[in-house]
Amino acid sequence: MTSTETKKEEFRKYLERAGVIDQLTRVLVGLYEEPEKPSNAIDFIKSCLGAPSDTDVEKLKAENDELKDKVRDLERKVEELQQELENERANH
């Protein structure tokens, strides 16, 4: 066997041990058996493998930004309340 053939065979064995070949086979069989073929086979495969869709990612980024803003607002409120508490303690 040549070096290239050996590397290919080692890689194939690695994929087999890792379960990649079985998982890809299941996904491709699922796509084959799908009565209504999806318009985007790549998205179908990604979905079967558990990858988030692009819209999920954008939605999560927007939610993350919103939550960061909320945290900043709450941190400011905590600082204000701590200052008020210190002022009250100083006056009594």
N, C-alpha and C positions, 0 to 999 in steps of 0.2 A: 504494500500500500504506500502511496505517496504521502508526503507530509500534509498536503491539502486534504486528501481523503481521510487521513487519520484525525485531523482536526474536526472535520465535518462529523465523523463518527462519534468522537468524544462529545461534541456539542449535542448531537442527537440523543446520546445516552443521558447527558445532563438534563435536557428538556424532558426526557421520559421519567427520570428519577424525581424531578421536581413536580411532576404532574401536569406540566404545561401541555403536553401533547393530548392527554385525556381531556383536559378542560377545553382546549381549542376544538377538539373533535366534537364534544358535546354541543358547543356553541354553533359550530358549522352545521351539525345535524339539525339543531333547532331551527336554524335559518332555512335549511333545505325543506324541512317539514312545515314551515310557516305557510298557511294557505294563501294569505295575502302578503306577498313579498314587500318588505318595507322599502320606501323610496331611497333611504340611505342605509345601506348595509353596514357601513362602518359604525354609525350611531347605534344600530341594533346590536352589533357585536360588543361595543363599549358598554351598552346598557346591560347586556347579559353578564359581562365581566364585573359589573358593579361600578363602573366609572360614572361620575356625575356628568350630566349633559351641560352644554355651554350655558343654557339658561339657568340651570341650577347654580353654576359658578357665579354668574353675574348677580343673581338674586342673593347669594350668600355674601358677596362682596358688599352689596348695598346694605344688607342687614348689619354686617360688621361695621361699616362706616357709621350707621345710625347708632349702634350700640356704643361705639367709641365716643360719639358726641354726648350720649346720655351719661356715660361715665364721667366725662369732663364736667358736665353740668352738676352732677351729684357731688363730685369732689369739691367744686366751688361752693356748693351749698353747705357741705360739711365744714369747710373753712370758715364760712360766714357764721354758722351756728357756734363753732368753737370760739370765734372772736366775741360773739354776743355773750356766751357763757363766761368768758374771761372778764368781760366788762361788768357783768352782773356781780361776779365774785369780788371784783375790785371795789364796787360801789357799796358792798355790804360788809 
